[in-house]
Amino acid sequence: MTDTPSSSRLHVLKAVEDGWNAFTKAPWPFILYTLLVGVLSLIFQAIGNAATGGGSNTTLGIGGVILTIVAVVGSWIVSLWGVTGMVRGS
């Protein structure tokens, strides 16, 4: 990847071509990272669903509140980490 001066414009097709070339040279880190983010997201979603009783109209006990907080914070962290990694990788 080449550095561009701050005064030049972004050439979108060149950027896409550079990204595709990087992906074709080493696709496994990109694929495994995406799968890891997806699995972690599903885990925190399952924790959130378990905490709320699968969406039924029941009141949450203290355990449900704690699991909900863990699920929300974990989901935020995984989402931010995933987006940051995708942007940096591209």
N, C-alpha and C positions, 0 to 999 in steps of 0.2 A: 504494500500500500504506500502510496506517495503522499507527502505532505503538500497541501495546497496553501498558497498565500491567502491571507485574510481578505484581500481585495478581489480575488477571483470568484466567479460564480460556481455553484455546485452543478456539475454535469451528471444528471441523474442516470443516464444510460451507462456512463463510465463507472459510476458507483455500483450499479447493479452488476455490471460485468466483473468488477473487482471482487465483489462479494461472492458471486457464483464461482469464480476461479478459486477463491479461498475455500469454499465449500467442497469443490471437487477434489482439491488436494488432500483434505482431511475431513471427511464427512462425519466420522464416528463421534468426535467430541461434541459436535452440534446436535446430532441425533440423541446421544446419551443424555446430554444436558436437558434437552426438551423432554425426554421421557422421565428424567428425575424430577423435574419441576411438575410435570403432570401427575406423577405418583404421589408426591408430597401434597399437592393440591387435593387429590382425591382422599387422602388420609385425613386431612383437616376437615374436609367436607363431611366425611363419615363421622368424625368426632362431633361436629356440630349437629348432624342429624340424630345421633345417639343421645346427645344432651337434651334435645327438644322432644324426644320420644317419637321421632319420625314425622313430626308435623301434627300430631294429635293435640287436642285442646286440653292439655293437662298443665297443672301448675309446676313450675320448676322448683326443686329443692336447692339446697346450697351446692350439692354436687353438680346439678345441672347448670347452675349459674357459673361455677368454676370451669366446667367443660366448655360452656359457650364462650367464655372469655378466652380460654386457651385456643379454641378453634378460630375465633376471630383474629386474635393476635398472630397466631401461626399462619393463617391464611394471608394476612397483610404482609408478613415477612417473606413468605414464599413468593407472593405476587411481585413485590418490589425486587427481590433477588432475581426472579425470573426475567422480569422486564429489563433490569440493569444488565444481566448477562446477555440477553438477546441483542440489546443495543450495542454493547461492547463487542460482541461476536460478529455483528454485521459491519 
